[in-house]
Amino acid sequence: MGKFYITTAIDYVNGDPHIGHAIQKVWADIIARHHRLSGDETFFLTGTDEHGINILRKASELGVTPQELADENSGKFRKMKEALNLSWDDFIRTSDKEKHWPGAILIWNKLAEKGDIYKSTYKGLYCAGHEAFITEKDMSGGKCVLHGKPPEEIDEENYFFRLSKYSQDIESRIKNNELRIIPETRKNEILSLLEEGLEDISFSRPAKDVPWGIPVPGDDSHTMYVWCDALTNYISAIGFGRNEDWKKWWPADVHILGKDNLRFHAAIWPGMLLSAGLDLPKTVLVNGFIQAGGRKMSKTLGNVVDPFDLVEHYGTDAVRYYFSREVPIFEDGDFTEDKFKAAYEGNLVNGLGNYIQRVSTMGVNYFDSKIEKPEDSEIMKVPMKKGEAEFVSVEYFAKEIIGNEYSEAMENFELTKAIDKAFMLLRELDIYVQTYEPFKLIKTDKEKTKAVLWNLSLGAFYLAKYLSSFLPETADKIFEIFGADKSSQDLAVFQIKKHEALFPRNAIL
């Protein structure tokens, strides 16, 4: 029991949300919900990154002000909360002068007081897609590897941050897991960069070129560059620069972000925090990308997938299911509508939905909706198959075997593995049905049928329990169908209700 603070990357508002944005928010939501259910006081933060040259250019192209563009597109990202049933506690906007700017200004001043900000001329290659300066290592054929466009050559006077000063300290903290980088491949990736030594970084842009942003304290001829602005959202949102509330939540327990943001969050952000005398986050969780049909999503290819369209057609929990079980968090995943339909029909309609429908229908029809725990201990211990030869009770298998493996996977942020455990339980429950065939047993032994159905109802309770963080709406429906509360300890009686299908088959027609 304690506090748990999780953040996502903040999304850039120069375009509409797509499933690449949505999936990370779902992953963070699953982790946040798990910690709330575990009893931790939890704070889940997300938001939008709203400054920079791309917003300025896009607004000019559309004939609106940068603030109008930011307001409109930030609103689209906020709509994901309802569409995907996200439980975030706050949504930070970097254009918020009252909430965000004070924290960004304060951290700039702390770095300056430490002597870690200085002015110098910068010559380099600027990628507008990154909103960052890149090097030859980030390019192929004269173009940015990630964005496929040639960078701009820039020669200007900027403020710099002495990131090089903190290179060895950051490396040491990552090696000893004071700053934990997950997965190990990403930890090795950032350590390779740190072994080469970090260079000082440009920390501002001339206001004449980039007027849309936070003015540098004491020098409004310069605009804060993305590092001091966007990265500071993780502490400005919880009160840094405004009050002392941030001390309750900081350091963050988990920053979850895409692999393209690793260097910023595992090198630049720790350097800023060390300079400012602030604690480092505990864990940086680095997720892979989701592609569409094996290719990166882009408007040019016409393969951008709208999460709102998916939710409208299949439902929120169907989308959450695909994101959490069919796409591995630490690797690149893939989406096609055919794959989505196959997962929906095979695992939700014919799997989970069918099981709940069959068990609840038998309970309603055979025992007038009331299934009581049998008194005869021998009947109560109806065995359940595990592996080839070992037999254990439903309760033991669900609570002890699945429960322990589920908890371990969640603590290691192995979300796909964790939800797999719930569906492993479902597979065993299906075997249980096939083994004892309560629909036949009712004709010869009513008491044993009741014992079987009580065990199957208990299995449904544990399915809902393990799916609560992943498919919260579906889990709540299962609890309601079986007349149980998610925190129930006494499961002696299941009062079953009739219900509509959890996952309508007509969604795939």
C-alpha positions as CSV (number, residue, x, y, z in Angstrom):
1,M,0.0,0.0,0.0
2,G,1.3,3.4,-0.8
3,K,1.3,6.0,-3.6
4,F,1.7,5.3,-7.3
5,Y,2.2,8.0,-9.9
6,I,2.2,7.1,-13.6
7,T,2.5,9.3,-16.7
8,T,2.3,8.9,-20.4
9,A,4.0,10.8,-23.2
10,I,2.1,13.9,-24.0
11,D,0.7,13.9,-27.5
12,Y,1.6,16.5,-30.1
13,V,-1.5,18.4,-31.3
14,N,-0.6,18.9,-35.0
15,G,-2.9,16.1,-36.0
16,D,-5.7,13.8,-34.9
17,P,-5.4,10.9,-32.5
18,H,-4.7,7.5,-34.0
19,I,-4.4,4.1,-32.4
20,G,-0.7,4.7,-31.8
21,H,-1.7,7.4,-29.3
22,A,-4.6,5.4,-27.9
23,I,-2.8,2.2,-27.2
24,Q,-0.2,3.8,-24.9
25,K,-3.0,5.4,-22.9
26,V,-4.8,2.1,-22.5
27,W,-1.6,0.4,-21.3
28,A,-1.1,3.2,-18.7
29,D,-4.7,2.9,-17.7
30,I,-4.4,-0.8,-17.1
31,I,-1.4,-0.3,-14.8
32,A,-3.1,2.6,-13.0
33,R,-6.3,0.6,-12.4
34,H,-4.2,-2.4,-11.2
35,H,-2.6,-0.2,-8.5
36,R,-5.8,1.3,-7.4
37,L,-7.3,-2.2,-7.0
38,S,-4.2,-3.2,-5.1
39,G,-4.9,-0.3,-2.6
40,D,-2.4,2.2,-3.8
41,E,-3.3,5.9,-3.8
42,T,-2.8,6.4,-7.6
43,F,-2.4,9.4,-9.9
44,F,-2.5,8.9,-13.6
45,L,-1.4,11.8,-15.8
46,T,-1.6,12.4,-19.6
47,G,-1.9,15.5,-21.8
48,T,-0.9,17.3,-24.9
49,D,2.3,19.0,-26.1
50,E,1.2,22.2,-27.8
51,H,4.1,24.5,-28.6
52,G,6.7,24.6,-31.4
53,I,7.3,25.3,-35.0
54,N,5.0,22.5,-36.3
55,I,2.0,23.9,-34.5
56,L,2.8,27.4,-35.8
57,R,3.1,26.1,-39.4
58,K,0.0,24.0,-39.3
59,A,-2.1,26.8,-37.8
60,S,-0.8,29.2,-40.5
61,E,-1.7,26.6,-43.2
62,L,-5.3,26.3,-41.7
63,G,-5.7,30.1,-41.2
64,V,-6.2,29.9,-37.5
65,T,-4.1,30.9,-34.5
66,P,-1.8,28.4,-32.8
67,Q,-3.9,28.5,-29.7
68,E,-7.1,27.8,-31.7
69,L,-5.4,24.8,-33.3
70,A,-4.1,23.6,-29.9
71,D,-7.6,24.0,-28.3
72,E,-9.3,22.1,-31.1
73,N,-6.9,19.2,-31.3
74,S,-6.3,18.9,-27.6
75,G,-10.0,18.4,-27.3
76,K,-9.9,15.5,-29.6
77,F,-7.3,13.8,-27.5
78,R,-9.3,14.4,-24.3
79,K,-12.3,12.6,-25.9
80,M,-10.3,9.4,-25.7
81,K,-11.0,9.3,-22.0
82,E,-14.7,8.4,-22.5
83,A,-14.2,6.4,-25.7
84,L,-11.6,4.1,-24.2
85,N,-12.8,4.3,-20.6
86,L,-9.5,5.8,-19.4
87,S,-9.2,6.7,-15.7
88,W,-6.6,9.5,-15.9
89,D,-6.7,11.9,-13.0
90,D,-5.4,14.9,-14.9
91,F,-4.8,16.1,-18.4
92,I,-2.0,18.7,-18.7
93,R,-1.7,21.1,-21.6
94,T,1.6,22.9,-22.2
95,S,-0.1,26.0,-23.4
96,D,-1.8,26.4,-20.0
97,K,-0.2,29.5,-18.6
98,E,-1.5,29.1,-15.1
99,K,-0.9,25.4,-14.6
100,H,2.1,24.5,-16.7
101,W,4.2,27.6,-17.4
102,P,5.1,28.3,-13.7
103,G,6.8,24.9,-13.4
104,A,8.7,25.2,-16.7
105,I,9.9,28.7,-15.7
106,L,11.0,27.5,-12.2
107,I,13.0,24.6,-13.5
108,W,14.7,26.8,-16.1
109,N,15.7,29.2,-13.3
110,K,17.0,26.3,-11.2
111,L,19.2,25.1,-14.0
112,A,20.4,28.7,-14.6
113,E,21.2,29.2,-10.9
114,K,23.3,26.0,-11.0
115,G,25.3,27.5,-13.9
116,D,24.1,24.9,-16.3
117,I,22.6,27.2,-18.9
118,Y,24.7,29.3,-21.2
119,K,24.5,31.0,-24.6
120,S,26.3,29.8,-27.7
121,T,26.0,29.5,-31.4
122,Y,24.5,26.3,-32.7
123,K,24.9,24.8,-36.1
124,G,23.0,21.7,-36.8
125,L,20.3,19.7,-38.6
126,Y,16.8,20.4,-37.3
127,C,14.0,17.8,-38.0
128,A,10.6,19.5,-37.8
129,G,9.0,16.1,-37.3
130,H,11.0,15.4,-34.2
131,E,10.9,19.1,-33.1
132,A,14.5,18.3,-32.4
133,F,18.1,18.6,-33.7
134,I,19.3,15.3,-35.1
135,T,22.7,13.9,-36.2
136,E,24.0,11.8,-39.1
137,K,23.2,8.7,-36.9
138,D,19.5,9.6,-37.2
139,M,19.6,9.9,-40.9
140,S,19.7,7.7,-44.0
141,G,20.1,9.0,-47.5
142,G,20.1,12.6,-46.3
143,K,16.6,12.1,-44.6
144,C,15.4,11.5,-41.1
145,V,15.0,7.8,-40.6
146,L,11.8,8.2,-38.6
147,H,10.1,10.9,-40.6
148,G,11.5,10.4,-44.1
149,K,12.2,14.1,-44.7
150,P,15.5,16.0,-45.0
151,P,16.3,18.1,-42.0
152,E,16.8,21.9,-42.1
153,E,20.3,23.3,-41.7
154,I,20.2,25.8,-38.9
155,D,22.8,28.3,-37.7
156,E,21.6,30.4,-34.7
157,E,22.4,31.7,-31.3
158,N,20.7,29.6,-28.6
159,Y,20.8,28.9,-24.9
160,F,22.3,25.6,-24.1
161,F,22.0,23.1,-21.2
162,R,25.2,21.5,-19.8
163,L,23.9,17.9,-20.3
164,S,27.4,16.6,-20.7
165,K,28.1,17.4,-17.1
166,Y,25.6,14.7,-16.0
167,S,26.5,11.9,-18.4
168,Q,28.4,9.7,-16.0
169,D,25.9,10.3,-13.1
170,I,23.0,9.2,-15.3
171,E,24.9,6.2,-16.6
172,S,25.7,5.1,-13.1
173,R,22.0,5.5,-11.9
174,I,20.7,3.5,-14.8
175,K,23.3,0.7,-14.3
176,N,22.4,0.3,-10.6
177,N,18.6,0.5,-11.5
178,E,18.1,3.6,-9.5
179,L,16.6,4.7,-12.8
180,R,15.1,1.5,-14.1
181,I,14.7,1.2,-17.9
182,I,12.4,-1.5,-19.1
183,P,12.8,-3.6,-21.2
184,E,16.5,-4.6,-21.0
185,T,17.0,-4.0,-24.7
186,R,16.2,-0.3,-24.2
187,K,18.4,-0.1,-21.1
188,N,21.3,-1.4,-23.2
189,E,20.5,1.0,-26.0
190,I,20.6,4.1,-23.7
191,L,23.7,2.8,-21.9
192,S,25.5,2.6,-25.3
193,L,24.7,6.2,-25.9
194,L,25.8,7.2,-22.5
195,E,29.1,5.4,-22.8
196,E,29.9,7.7,-25.7
197,G,29.2,10.7,-23.5
198,L,26.3,13.1,-23.8
199,E,26.7,16.5,-25.5
200,D,25.3,19.8,-24.3
201,I,21.9,20.5,-26.0
202,S,20.2,23.5,-27.4
203,F,17.6,24.7,-24.9
204,S,16.0,27.6,-26.8
205,R,15.1,28.9,-30.2
206,P,15.0,32.6,-31.3
207,A,11.5,34.0,-30.7
208,K,11.6,35.6,-34.2
209,D,11.6,32.1,-35.6
210,V,9.5,30.3,-33.0
211,P,7.3,32.8,-31.2
212,W,4.8,30.1,-30.2
213,G,6.0,28.9,-26.8
214,I,7.2,29.9,-23.3
215,P,9.5,32.9,-23.3
216,V,12.9,32.3,-21.7
217,P,12.9,33.9,-18.3
218,G,14.6,37.3,-18.5
219,D,15.1,37.1,-22.3
220,D,11.9,37.1,-24.3
221,S,13.9,37.2,-27.5
222,H,14.2,33.5,-27.0
223,T,11.5,30.8,-26.7
224,M,12.1,27.7,-24.5
225,Y,12.9,24.7,-26.6
226,V,10.9,21.5,-26.2
227,W,13.0,19.9,-23.4
228,C,12.4,22.5,-20.7
229,D,8.8,23.0,-21.8
230,A,7.3,19.6,-22.6
231,L,9.4,17.4,-20.3
232,T,8.5,19.5,-17.3
233,N,4.8,18.6,-17.6
234,Y,5.4,15.6,-15.4
235,I,6.0,17.9,-12.4
236,S,4.1,21.0,-13.4
237,A,0.9,19.1,-13.5
238,I,1.2,18.0,-9.9
239,G,2.0,21.5,-8.6
240,F,5.7,22.2,-9.2
241,G,6.0,26.0,-9.6
242,R,2.6,26.6,-8.0
243,N,2.4,24.8,-4.7
244,E,4.0,22.0,-2.6
245,D,1.5,19.3,-3.7
246,W,4.0,17.8,-6.1
247,K,6.1,16.5,-3.2
248,K,3.4,14.0,-2.4
249,W,3.6,12.4,-5.8
250,W,7.2,12.9,-7.0
251,P,9.2,11.0,-8.1
252,A,7.1,9.3,-10.7
253,D,6.8,5.6,-10.3
254,V,6.5,5.0,-14.0
255,H,7.0,7.1,-17.2
256,I,5.5,5.1,-20.1
257,L,6.6,6.3,-23.5
258,G,7.4,5.2,-27.0
259,K,10.8,3.9,-28.1
260,D,11.4,7.1,-30.1
261,N,11.3,9.1,-26.9
262,L,13.9,7.0,-25.0
263,R,16.8,9.4,-25.3
264,F,14.8,12.3,-24.2
265,H,13.4,10.6,-21.1
266,A,16.5,8.5,-20.1
267,A,19.2,11.1,-20.8
268,I,17.9,14.7,-21.1
269,W,15.2,14.6,-18.5
270,P,17.4,12.9,-15.8
271,G,20.1,15.5,-16.5
272,M,17.6,18.3,-16.0
273,L,16.4,16.8,-12.7
274,L,19.9,16.2,-11.4
275,S,20.8,19.9,-12.2
276,A,17.6,21.1,-10.5
277,G,18.3,18.9,-7.4
278,L,15.1,16.8,-7.9
279,D,14.7,13.0,-7.6
280,L,14.7,10.9,-10.8
281,P,11.7,8.9,-11.8
282,K,11.8,5.3,-10.6
283,T,11.0,3.5,-13.9
284,V,11.0,4.4,-17.6
285,L,8.8,1.9,-19.4
286,V,9.5,1.9,-23.1
287,N,6.8,0.6,-25.5
288,G,7.1,-0.4,-29.1
289,F,5.0,0.9,-32.0
290,I,1.8,-0.3,-33.5
291,Q,1.7,-0.6,-37.3
292,A,-1.1,-1.0,-39.7
293,G,-0.8,-4.0,-42.0
294,G,2.9,-4.2,-41.3
295,R,3.6,-0.6,-42.2
296,K,4.0,2.6,-40.3
297,M,0.8,4.5,-40.2
298,S,0.8,7.6,-42.4
299,K,-1.8,9.8,-44.1
300,T,0.1,9.3,-47.4
301,L,-0.4,5.5,-47.3
302,G,-3.9,6.0,-46.1
303,N,-3.5,3.4,-43.3
304,V,-4.1,5.6,-40.3
305,V,-6.5,3.8,-37.9
306,D,-9.0,6.0,-36.0
307,P,-9.6,4.6,-32.5
308,F,-13.0,6.3,-32.3
309,D,-14.3,4.4,-35.3
310,L,-13.1,1.1,-33.8
311,V,-14.9,1.8,-30.5
312,E,-18.1,2.9,-32.3
313,H,-18.2,-0.4,-34.2
314,Y,-16.9,-3.0,-31.8
315,G,-17.2,-1.4,-28.3
316,T,-14.6,0.0,-25.9
317,D,-13.6,-3.3,-24.2
318,A,-13.1,-5.0,-27.5
319,V,-10.6,-2.3,-28.5
320,R,-8.9,-2.5,-25.0
321,Y,-8.7,-6.3,-25.4
322,Y,-6.9,-6.1,-28.7
323,F,-4.5,-3.5,-27.5
324,S,-3.6,-5.4,-24.3
325,R,-3.5,-9.0,-25.5
326,E,-2.8,-8.9,-29.2
327,V,-0.1,-6.2,-29.1
328,P,3.0,-6.9,-27.0
329,I,3.9,-3.8,-25.0
330,F,7.7,-4.0,-25.4
331,E,7.7,-4.9,-29.1
332,D,6.2,-3.6,-32.3
333,G,2.7,-4.8,-32.9
334,D,0.4,-4.9,-35.9
335,F,-3.2,-4.0,-36.6
336,T,-5.4,-5.1,-39.4
337,E,-9.2,-5.2,-39.3
338,D,-9.1,-8.9,-40.2
339,K,-6.8,-9.6,-37.2
340,F,-9.1,-7.6,-35.0
341,K,-12.2,-9.4,-36.2
342,A,-10.6,-12.8,-35.7
343,A,-9.6,-11.9,-32.1
344,Y,-13.1,-10.4,-31.4
345,E,-14.9,-13.5,-32.7
346,G,-12.6,-16.2,-31.4
347,N,-11.7,-14.9,-28.0
348,L,-14.5,-12.5,-27.0
349,V,-17.7,-13.7,-28.7
350,N,-17.0,-17.5,-28.8
351,G,-14.6,-17.4,-25.7
352,L,-15.4,-15.2,-22.8
353,G,-18.8,-14.1,-23.9
354,N,-20.0,-17.7,-24.6
355,Y,-18.7,-19.0,-21.3
356,I,-20.5,-16.4,-19.3
357,Q,-23.7,-16.9,-21.3
358,R,-23.7,-20.7,-20.9
359,V,-23.0,-20.7,-17.2
360,S,-25.4,-18.0,-16.3
361,T,-28.2,-19.5,-18.4
362,M,-27.8,-22.9,-16.7
363,G,-27.9,-21.2,-13.3
364,V,-31.1,-19.4,-14.2
365,N,-32.8,-22.4,-15.8
366,Y,-31.7,-25.2,-13.4
367,F,-31.7,-23.4,-10.0
368,D,-34.0,-20.4,-10.4
369,S,-30.9,-18.1,-10.6
370,K,-29.6,-19.0,-7.1
371,I,-26.4,-21.1,-6.9
372,E,-25.3,-22.0,-3.3
373,K,-22.0,-23.4,-2.2
374,P,-22.6,-27.1,-1.6
375,E,-22.3,-28.3,2.0
376,D,-20.8,-31.7,1.1
377,S,-17.1,-31.2,1.0
378,E,-16.5,-34.1,-1.3
379,I,-19.0,-32.7,-3.9
380,M,-17.5,-29.2,-3.3
381,K,-14.1,-30.5,-4.3
382,V,-15.0,-31.3,-7.9
383,P,-11.6,-31.5,-9.5
384,M,-10.3,-29.4,-12.4
385,K,-7.7,-30.5,-14.9
386,K,-4.3,-28.9,-15.0
387,G,-1.7,-30.2,-17.4
388,E,-1.8,-33.9,-18.1
389,A,-2.2,-35.6,-14.8
390,E,-2.6,-33.1,-11.9
391,F,-6.0,-32.2,-10.6
392,V,-6.9,-29.3,-8.4
393,S,-10.0,-27.5,-7.5
394,V,-11.4,-24.5,-9.4
395,E,-10.9,-22.3,-6.4
396,Y,-7.3,-23.3,-5.9
397,F,-6.4,-23.0,-9.6
398,A,-8.0,-19.6,-10.0
399,K,-6.9,-18.0,-6.7
400,E,-3.5,-19.5,-6.1
401,I,-2.0,-20.7,-9.4
402,I,-3.5,-18.1,-11.8
403,G,-3.5,-15.4,-9.1
404,N,0.2,-15.6,-8.3
405,E,1.2,-15.7,-11.9
406,Y,-1.1,-12.8,-12.8
407,S,0.3,-10.7,-10.0
408,E,3.9,-11.4,-11.0
409,A,3.2,-10.5,-14.6
410,M,1.5,-7.2,-13.6
411,E,4.4,-6.2,-11.3
412,N,6.8,-6.7,-14.2
413,F,4.5,-4.7,-16.6
414,E,4.0,-7.8,-18.7
415,L,0.5,-6.9,-19.6
416,T,0.0,-9.4,-22.4
417,K,1.2,-12.2,-20.1
418,A,-1.1,-11.0,-17.4
419,I,-4.3,-11.0,-19.5
420,D,-3.1,-14.3,-21.0
421,K,-3.4,-15.8,-17.4
422,A,-7.1,-14.8,-17.3
423,F,-7.7,-16.5,-20.6
424,M,-5.7,-19.5,-19.4
425,L,-8.3,-19.7,-16.6
426,L,-11.1,-19.5,-19.2
427,R,-9.6,-22.4,-21.1
428,E,-9.5,-24.6,-18.0
429,L,-13.0,-23.6,-17.1
430,D,-14.1,-24.7,-20.6
431,I,-12.4,-28.0,-20.0
432,Y,-14.3,-28.2,-16.7
433,V,-17.6,-27.8,-18.6
434,Q,-16.6,-30.4,-21.1
435,T,-15.5,-32.9,-18.4
436,Y,-18.6,-32.7,-16.2
437,E,-21.3,-31.6,-18.8
438,P,-23.7,-30.0,-16.3
439,F,-26.3,-29.8,-19.0
440,K,-26.4,-33.6,-19.0
441,L,-25.6,-34.1,-15.3
442,I,-28.7,-32.2,-14.2
443,K,-30.9,-35.1,-15.4
444,T,-29.2,-37.6,-13.0
445,D,-27.6,-35.6,-10.1
446,K,-29.0,-32.2,-9.2
447,E,-26.7,-31.7,-6.2
448,K,-23.5,-32.4,-8.1
449,T,-24.8,-30.2,-10.9
450,K,-25.2,-27.4,-8.3
451,A,-21.6,-28.0,-7.2
452,V,-20.3,-27.9,-10.8
453,L,-22.2,-24.6,-11.4
454,W,-21.0,-23.1,-8.2
455,N,-17.4,-23.8,-9.3
456,L,-18.1,-22.4,-12.7
457,S,-19.7,-19.3,-11.2
458,L,-16.7,-18.9,-8.9
459,G,-14.5,-19.2,-12.1
460,A,-16.5,-16.4,-13.6
461,F,-15.9,-14.2,-10.5
462,Y,-12.1,-14.7,-10.8
463,L,-12.2,-14.0,-14.6
464,A,-13.9,-10.7,-13.8
465,K,-11.4,-10.0,-11.1
466,Y,-8.4,-10.5,-13.3
467,L,-10.0,-8.6,-16.2
468,S,-11.0,-5.6,-14.1
469,S,-8.0,-3.6,-15.1
470,F,-8.1,-4.6,-18.7
471,L,-11.8,-4.8,-19.6
472,P,-13.4,-2.8,-16.7
473,E,-16.8,-2.5,-18.2
474,T,-17.0,-6.2,-19.1
475,A,-15.7,-7.2,-15.6
476,D,-18.4,-5.0,-13.9
477,K,-21.1,-6.7,-16.0
478,I,-19.8,-10.2,-15.0
479,F,-19.8,-9.2,-11.3
480,E,-23.4,-7.9,-11.8
481,I,-24.5,-11.0,-13.7
482,F,-23.3,-13.3,-10.8
483,G,-24.5,-11.0,-8.0
484,A,-21.0,-10.5,-6.7
485,D,-18.9,-7.5,-5.7
486,K,-15.3,-7.3,-6.9
487,S,-14.1,-7.1,-3.3
488,S,-16.4,-10.0,-2.1
489,Q,-14.8,-12.4,0.3
490,D,-17.9,-14.5,1.0
491,L,-18.9,-16.2,-2.2
492,A,-21.2,-18.8,-0.7
493,V,-24.1,-17.7,-3.0
494,F,-24.3,-16.5,-6.5
495,Q,-27.6,-14.7,-7.5
496,I,-27.5,-14.9,-11.2
497,K,-29.3,-12.5,-13.6
498,K,-30.3,-12.8,-17.2
499,H,-28.3,-10.6,-19.5
500,E,-27.6,-9.6,-23.1
501,A,-24.5,-10.9,-24.9
502,L,-21.3,-9.3,-23.6
503,F,-19.9,-9.1,-27.1
504,P,-22.5,-8.9,-29.9
505,R,-21.8,-11.2,-32.8
506,N,-23.3,-8.8,-35.3
507,A,-20.4,-6.4,-34.8
508,I,-18.3,-8.6,-37.1
509,L,-21.0,-9.1,-39.8
